Amino acid sequence: MKAADLNEGMDNTLLILNNRMQQRIAVNKDYGNLPLASLLLPSPNESSISEYS
C-alpha cells in the first residue's frame, strides 16, 4: 500500500489530459483538501487516464 495525495494526483492527471487534448479543454478545480489515501495501484493517475483514453 502506498499513501497518495489525491489533490496532486488529480492535478497531474488534468495536466496530462490537457496536453493530450492540445489544450482544448478548460477545467475549474474546486475539490478542496482531500485526505491522503492508501492505494494498491502503482500510480493513482493510471486508472484516471485510462478512463479518458
Stockholm file with secondary structure:
# STOCKHOLM 1.0

chainA/1-53         MKAADLNEGMDNTLLILNNRMQQRIAVNKDYGNLPLASLLLPSPNESSISEYS
#=GR chainA/1-53 SS CEEECHHHHHHHHHHHHHHHTTTCCCCCCCCCCCCCEEECSSCHHHHHHHHHC
#=GC SS_cons        CEEECHHHHHHHHHHHHHHHTTTCCCCCCCCCCCCCEEECSSCHHHHHHHHHC
//
